[in-house]
Amino acid sequence: MKRSLTPVLVTVGVLAFFYLPVVVLVLNSFNASRFGGEWTGFTFDWYRRLWQAREIWAALGNTLAIAAFATVASTVLGTTAALALDRFRSRLQDAHYLLVYAPLVVPEILMGMSLLLFFVALHLQLGYLTIVLSHVTFCVSYVTMVVLGRLQDFDWDLVEAAQDLGADAWTSARRVVLPLLAPGIAAGALLAFTLSVDDFVITFFVAGPGTTTLPLRIYSMIKHGSPPLINALSTLLLALTVITVWLSQRLLEEKE
Amino acid sequence: MAEARGLLEPRHEPWVTLPSFLWLVLLFAVPAVIVFAIALRPTDPWGGVGAGWTLETLRSLRNPSYPSILWRTLWLSALTTVLCLLLATPVAYVMARAPERWRHWLLLAVIVPFWTSFLVRIFAWKVLLHPEGGLKHLLVALRLVPADASLLYNAGAVLLVLVYTELPFAILPIYAAAEKFDFRLLEAARDLGASALRAFWSVFLPGIRRGLLTAMLVTLIPALGSYVVPDLVGGPTSEMLGNKIAQRTFVDRNLPHASALSALLALAVLLPSIGAIALERGRRVHGKEVQS
């Protein structure tokens, strides 16, 4: 049977569409020309200037600190949520599932807007605290879904076996459940960390004046700053992305 | 589910449920209700929310510029969704039929843009479409566009970049469905005389319906709420609802008005979601009747 070539051609086209802008961006980060219309010579100059742009590194520090808090809190909340949703069937869990699922299908701008109004209504000072609270809120759902997926092929008989052998609830949780769930929890945490580091829209709404994160910084650079510096920064972020993807693939594949 | 699993007994249910439950009630459900409540409050002149209740804010939605912005938001989002599904389906098909070794690399090639910084991906296009950028030079050299044409700051640029940012999200659910599809059904259809296109249309597409539905929702919903893409590559003639919400919030400091617009956006998102769920449920009920 002869297979149509059209899907293959579309796929090649889509992959080119995906990577063309990215390749141009990476090349331009080594291009001496300021706008990158043409190649005017190889340079590391933009990276050197990036290295000296202290406000960017300060913003990165804030972003990493926020992501660390948000990841720890959302991983704990998401893991317990997944255990509850997997183990129990009740009205409470139906409502629980709806609460976990809804943030996944709400546009970011609505979530940012509603959190802003909530913090304003509470007279809470906008800043790092409100950013962390918001990041935890949208990360919980993602962590829950990843861990829940992992729990689907979890063998609860192992827990019973451990308890038959004399382990109490705490010991079996710590010595049996956690190690077996660890790759799922780690994948969920990694996703939460990435989402937090990358978030712009929700952070933009709840940051308030004088607070900055890396995406907020990049946004203002795109609006008013120097394109080659963003090229260099983007190239570094891309390299980080590739490493992260590779790491998460390893985590998810471990069981196979 | 009644059998004891040892570790999590019914008396433990509140302990593993309440932390996430209360967090999401407080920071997701309550704020969502507040949006609708504040849309019914008056504006105070200092950029805050006034006392009492009013329908004035909702009436101000009749601002003559809104119907065109709402309409543009709807058609740009719908077109983005259609283009994403049209491109994603053949890609998912090729990925699902590819040999194991290739499949892994193809999946990775789709996941990398999925994980790449959202702002970086938009910026890459801004550079490419820039008046001094590579694509413009190329198109002018090929005489495809006049030298004074602008590739940026119009609805076309918004559409292009929306498709670019949403496409990986459309491919992954369709691929997940296509991976489970039994491709021998396609061969059977061909053996029975269907053309390649006919078999694709009448056998493959219904087989991956759920994946298509998920892909539709995960592209349509963020597109309806998009703000950054039209803000960075669009111009004053390609503003979307999200831009207006941000403008009312940060420039005019009119929170009740921004809330009213947000409520409008929430409705625009809710309708297709409910439609999709109803469609899926209707089909399932219908299917059961046919089987019994």
Contacts between the chains, C-beta under 8 A, distances in Angstrom:
chain1	res1	chain2	res2	distance
A	1	B	187	6.2
A	1	B	190	5.5
A	2	B	196	7.8
A	3	B	196	7.4
A	4	B	196	4.6
A	4	B	197	7.5
A	4	B	200	7.8
A	6	B	90	6.7
A	7	B	90	3.7
A	7	B	91	7.5
A	7	B	93	5.0
A	7	B	94	4.9
A	8	B	94	5.7
A	10	B	87	6.4
A	10	B	90	4.0
A	10	B	91	6.4
A	10	B	94	7.7
A	11	B	90	6.3
A	11	B	91	4.8
A	11	B	94	4.4
A	11	B	95	7.6
A	11	B	106	7.7
A	14	B	87	5.5
A	14	B	91	5.2
A	14	B	167	7.0
A	15	B	109	5.8
A	17	B	164	7.0
A	17	B	167	7.8
A	18	B	109	7.2
A	18	B	110	7.7
A	18	B	113	5.1
A	18	B	164	7.8
A	18	B	167	7.5
A	18	B	168	7.6
A	19	B	109	7.9
A	19	B	113	8.0
A	20	B	128	7.6
A	21	B	121	7.3
A	21	B	124	3.6
A	21	B	125	5.4
A	21	B	127	7.5
A	21	B	128	5.2
A	21	B	164	7.5
A	22	B	113	7.6
A	22	B	116	7.5
A	22	B	121	7.7
A	22	B	124	5.9
A	24	B	124	6.9
A	24	B	127	6.7
A	24	B	128	5.8
A	24	B	134	6.0
A	25	B	120	7.5
A	25	B	123	7.5
A	25	B	124	4.5
A	25	B	127	6.3
A	28	B	127	6.5
A	35	B	130	6.4
A	35	B	132	3.9
A	35	B	133	6.8
A	36	B	127	6.1
A	36	B	130	7.9
A	36	B	132	7.7
A	36	B	133	6.6
A	36	B	134	6.8
A	37	B	130	7.8
A	37	B	132	4.3
A	37	B	133	5.9
A	37	B	134	6.3
A	37	B	136	7.7
A	37	B	137	5.7
A	38	B	134	8.0
A	38	B	137	7.3
A	76	B	19	7.5
A	77	B	19	5.4
A	77	B	20	4.5
A	77	B	23	5.8
A	78	B	20	7.0
A	80	B	15	7.8
A	80	B	16	4.4
A	80	B	17	7.7
A	80	B	19	5.6
A	80	B	20	6.2
A	81	B	16	7.5
A	81	B	17	7.5
A	81	B	19	7.7
A	81	B	20	3.7
A	81	B	21	7.8
A	83	B	8	6.4
A	83	B	16	5.0
A	84	B	8	8.0
A	84	B	13	6.6
A	84	B	16	4.1
A	84	B	17	4.2
A	84	B	20	7.6
A	87	B	5	6.7
A	87	B	8	4.4
A	87	B	13	7.9
A	87	B	16	7.5
A	88	B	1	7.7
A	88	B	8	7.5
A	88	B	10	7.3
A	88	B	13	5.1
A	88	B	17	7.4
A	89	B	1	5.4
A	90	B	13	7.2
A	92	B	13	7.2
A	92	B	17	6.1
A	92	B	21	7.6
A	93	B	17	7.1
A	95	B	21	7.6
A	96	B	17	5.8
A	96	B	20	7.2
A	96	B	21	5.3
A	99	B	20	7.7
A	99	B	21	6.4
A	99	B	24	4.2
A	99	B	25	6.7
A	99	B	28	6.6
A	99	B	29	6.7
A	100	B	20	6.9
A	100	B	24	6.8
A	102	B	28	6.9
A	103	B	24	7.3
A	103	B	28	5.6
A	105	B	217	6.7
A	105	B	221	5.7
A	105	B	269	7.7
A	105	B	273	6.3
A	106	B	32	7.9
A	106	B	221	7.7
A	106	B	269	7.2
A	107	B	221	5.8
A	107	B	222	5.8
A	107	B	224	6.3
A	107	B	225	2.4
A	107	B	226	7.7
A	107	B	242	7.7
A	107	B	265	6.9
A	107	B	269	6.1
A	108	B	222	7.3
A	108	B	225	6.4
A	108	B	227	8.0
A	109	B	225	4.7
A	109	B	226	7.9
A	109	B	227	5.0
A	109	B	242	4.9
A	109	B	245	6.0
A	109	B	246	7.4
A	109	B	262	7.7
A	109	B	265	7.4
A	110	B	32	7.9
A	110	B	35	7.4
A	110	B	225	6.1
A	110	B	262	5.7
A	110	B	265	6.1
A	110	B	266	5.9
A	110	B	269	7.5
A	111	B	28	7.7
A	111	B	31	8.0
A	113	B	35	6.4
A	113	B	245	6.2
A	113	B	249	6.9
A	113	B	258	6.5
A	113	B	259	7.3
A	113	B	262	4.8
A	114	B	31	3.7
A	114	B	32	5.2
A	114	B	34	6.3
A	114	B	35	4.8
A	114	B	262	7.3
A	115	B	27	6.9
A	115	B	31	5.3
A	116	B	249	7.1
A	117	B	31	6.4
A	117	B	34	4.8
A	117	B	35	6.0
A	117	B	38	5.6
A	117	B	255	6.5
A	117	B	259	6.6
A	118	B	27	7.2
A	118	B	30	6.5
A	118	B	31	3.8
A	118	B	34	5.5
A	120	B	49	7.6
A	120	B	255	7.0
A	121	B	34	6.0
A	121	B	38	8.0
A	133	B	27	6.3
A	134	B	27	7.5
A	136	B	23	7.3
A	136	B	27	7.7
A	137	B	23	7.0
A	137	B	24	7.1
A	137	B	27	4.4
A	137	B	28	5.9
A	140	B	20	5.8
A	140	B	23	6.6
A	140	B	24	6.7
A	144	B	20	7.1
A	156	B	5	4.5
A	156	B	6	7.6
A	156	B	7	7.7
A	159	B	5	6.3
A	159	B	6	4.8
A	159	B	7	4.7
A	160	B	4	7.7
A	160	B	5	6.8
A	160	B	6	4.7
A	162	B	6	7.8
A	163	B	6	4.5
A	163	B	7	7.6
A	169	B	6	7.4
A	169	B	7	5.7
A	172	B	6	6.8
A	172	B	7	5.7
A	173	B	7	6.0
A	177	B	7	6.5
A	194	B	115	6.3
A	198	B	117	5.3
A	198	B	118	6.0
A	200	B	118	6.4
A	200	B	119	5.8
A	200	B	228	6.4
A	201	B	227	6.2
A	201	B	228	6.4
A	204	B	246	7.9
A	205	B	249	7.2
A	215	B	117	7.4
A	215	B	118	8.0
A	215	B	119	5.8
A	218	B	117	7.6
A	218	B	119	5.0
A	218	B	120	7.5
A	218	B	123	7.5
A	219	B	119	6.1
A	219	B	228	7.7
A	222	B	119	6.8
A	222	B	122	7.7
A	222	B	123	5.3
A	222	B	126	6.8
A	222	B	232	6.1
A	223	B	232	7.8
A	227	B	127	6.2
A	227	B	130	7.9
A	230	B	123	5.7
A	231	B	127	7.3
A	234	B	117	7.2
A	234	B	120	4.3
A	234	B	123	6.5
A	234	B	124	7.2
A	237	B	116	7.6
A	237	B	117	5.2
A	237	B	120	5.8
A	238	B	116	6.3
A	238	B	120	7.0
A	241	B	112	6.4
A	241	B	115	5.1
A	241	B	116	5.0
A	241	B	117	7.2
A	242	B	112	6.3
A	244	B	115	6.3
A	245	B	108	6.8
A	245	B	111	5.6
A	245	B	112	5.6
A	245	B	115	5.3
A	249	B	108	7.1
A	249	B	111	7.9
